[in-house]
Amino acid sequence: MTGIAVGLANHGCIVSVQRSAGSLVGATDADRRFIQRGGVPTGIAGASQGSGNASSFIFSLPSSTRQWEIWNGIQFIGRSAAAHEIDIAIIPHEVGVALRGLPVGGAPTGRPKVAIECKDVGSAGGPDEMRAFIARLYDLTILDGHWKVAHLAKPLQAIYPGAPAANDPYQTYWDGNRATFNSVARRTGFAAGSLGMSGYYGVQPRGAIFPGSSEDAALVQDLVNWILLELA
């Protein structure tokens, strides 16, 4: 999460640490803590609950005033009403503002622009692991036939291209897979059966990811390049 923030800053983006209540951490503030999310995954805390909950990052691109947030360990709500945790996610700032404005916060409905599943396990990732991630994205994808219901029910919590405006939804799952950046990042590698699905469903299998590894740096750089191109 911090690697992505540093990578964006190194490419000219304006990046700040954001408290859970929505205020930014200034360089001269007495309290400059970054509070890491712990415990079970949840939604976003409400601003009225104070600033002692998990911190996040907020950024804008050099060529744009639109802002985005980087989250970790947040539950997203799918079309089935089931909650799905996304380890690293990037969402429109407007969605974060709307959620923090609720009395006790809440969870976003839909699919983030960036979704990274992190696996710190010693064994190779098998087909079931990839299937589970693909199924999670499937349930989170809001298509053209769904967006009216999602937008009317939760006008600022529903995520799709153009959110929170009521337009430009995905037409197919194929579109959704390729309009977003999705990856399973593992400390170890992948079994052969899982790799065939990843290409078809637009999920990047990234192995040998650990702090300081060349693959870690490559994943961050590839994501930053995608953000600079796709979120402008």
N, C-alpha and C positions, 0 to 999 in steps of 0.2 A: 504493500500500500504506500509506504513512504518512498520506495523506489520509483513508483509511478509519478508521485508528486515532484520528486527531485528531477526526474527526467523531463517533465513538462516545464518546470522552471528553467532548466538548462536550455530549452528551446524557445524561450521568450514568453512563455505563458505567465500570467499573474496568478500565483498560487498562495493561498493563505490557510492557516489552521483555523477551523471553525469549532466553537464550543457547541455543546449539544443544544443549547437554547438559541443558537443562531448567530451570536456575536463572534467577531473575529478576534484572534489572539494577536495583540500588538507586541512589537519588539521591546517596548518599555513597560509592558504590563507587569504588575507584581506577580500575578499568577499566569505563568506561561506553560502550564502543563498540557501535554497531549494525553488524554485519558483513553487507554486502549480498552476496547470492548471485551468484556469477560463474561463467563457463564454461558447460559443457553442463548441461542439466537432469538432476537425479538424484532419488533418494528422500531420506528424512530420515536424517541421520547418527545413529549410536548415541551414547548418553551416554558410553560408554567411550572414544570417540574424542576426547574433550575438548570444550572450549567455543570452539574456533577456527573452527568451521564457521558456516554462515549463521544469522543471527538471525531471529526471528519475533516476532509480537505475540500476546499472550494477553489475553482480555477476558471479563468477565461482565456481564450486564445488571443494571440497578438492582434489578429485582424477582426475581432468580434467583441461585442459587449455582453453577449449571452454567457451566463455562468452555468457551471456544472459542478456536481458534488461527487466525491469519491467516498464510498462507504465500505465497511467490512462487516461480515456476519449479520446481515439484515435479512429478515423474512419478507418475501414478496408473495402476494396473493394471486393465485391462478384463476382461470375461468371456473374451475370446479369448486372454488372457495377454499381450497387447500393452501396451506402456507409452505413455501419452499425457500430454504436458506440459500443465499448467494454469498460466497466467501468474499469476493471483491466485486463491487458494482459501481458503475458510473451512471448517474441519473440527472435529469434537468433540475437546476436549482429551484425552479418554480414548484416542483413536486415536494422537495424538502421543506420549503416555506409553508406549503399547505399542510403537510403532516405535523410540523412543529406548532402550527396554529391551532390544532385540535387540543382539547383539554388534557388528554393523556397521551397525545401522539397517535401513531397508527402505522399501518403497513401499506406500502404502495401496491396498487393493482396493475399487473402487467409485467413487461419484460424490460430490463435495463438495457441501455445502449452497449454496455460492456458487462460481461458476466464471466468470472473466472472461478473455477472450482479448484481448490488447493488440497493436495493430498500428500501429507508427510508420513508415508508408510514405506516399508522396506520391500514389499513384494511388488511385482509388475502389475499394472492396472489391467484388469480383465474386461471382457465384453459387458458384464453386468454393470460395472462402474460407469462405462460410457453410456449404456442404455438408460441408466438412472438420470444422468445429466441431460441427455437428449429429451427424455420424457418430462423433466422439469421445465425445460425451455418450451416444449410443446404446450404445456398447460398455461404457461405465462404469456404466450403470444396472443395478442388481441388482433383479430383479423377484421376485414371490412364489414363482415356480417355481425361482429360483436361490438364494434366501437361505440355505437349509439347507446347501448345498454350500459356499458362501462362508463361512458362520459356522463350520462345523465345521473347515474347512481353515485359516482364519485368524481365530480368534474375536474378536480385538480390532482387526484391521486392515480388516475389511469395513465399509463405510460405507453406511447406508441410514437412513431415519427410525427413531429409537430406538436407533441404534447407541451402544454395543456390545451392547445387549440383543438377544436373539434373538426379535424380534417386529416387527410393523408395517412390513413391506417395501412397496415400491411394487406396485400391482396392474397398472398398465399404464405404457408409456412416457409417455403423456399425463399421468398422475399425477406421474411423476418430473419431467417438464418444468415442471410448475406448482407443485410442492412445493419448488422450488429457484430461486435467482436466477442467471440465465445471461445473459451479455452479451458482445458483440463491441465493444470500445472502440477507436476508430480516430482517428488524428490528422486524417485526411480523412474523406470521406463514403462512401456506398454506391451501387453501381450498382442500377438498378431491379430487375434479376432476383434480387438477393439479398434484397430486402425482403419479397417474398411468402412466402418460406420462414420468415423470422424470426418472424412473427406466429403461424403455424401451429404451429411447434415451440417456442414460448415462449422465444425468444432475443431480447433487447433489442438493436437496433442503435443504438449511441451514437457519433455522429461529432463532429468538432471538439473532441476531447479532448486537451488539452495543459495543462501547469501554468498555473494562473491563469485559465483560460477559464471562461466561465459554464457551458458544458456539462460541464466537469470537476466543478464544484461541484454541478451538478444530479445527476450520476450518483452522487456520494458521498452526497448528501442522500437520494436515492431508495433507495440501498442501506441506509443507516443506518435509515431508516424501516421498510424491510422487515425488517431484523434485529430491531428493537425489537418488531415485531408477530409475526414468525414463529418466532423463536428463544427466546421467553420461556418 
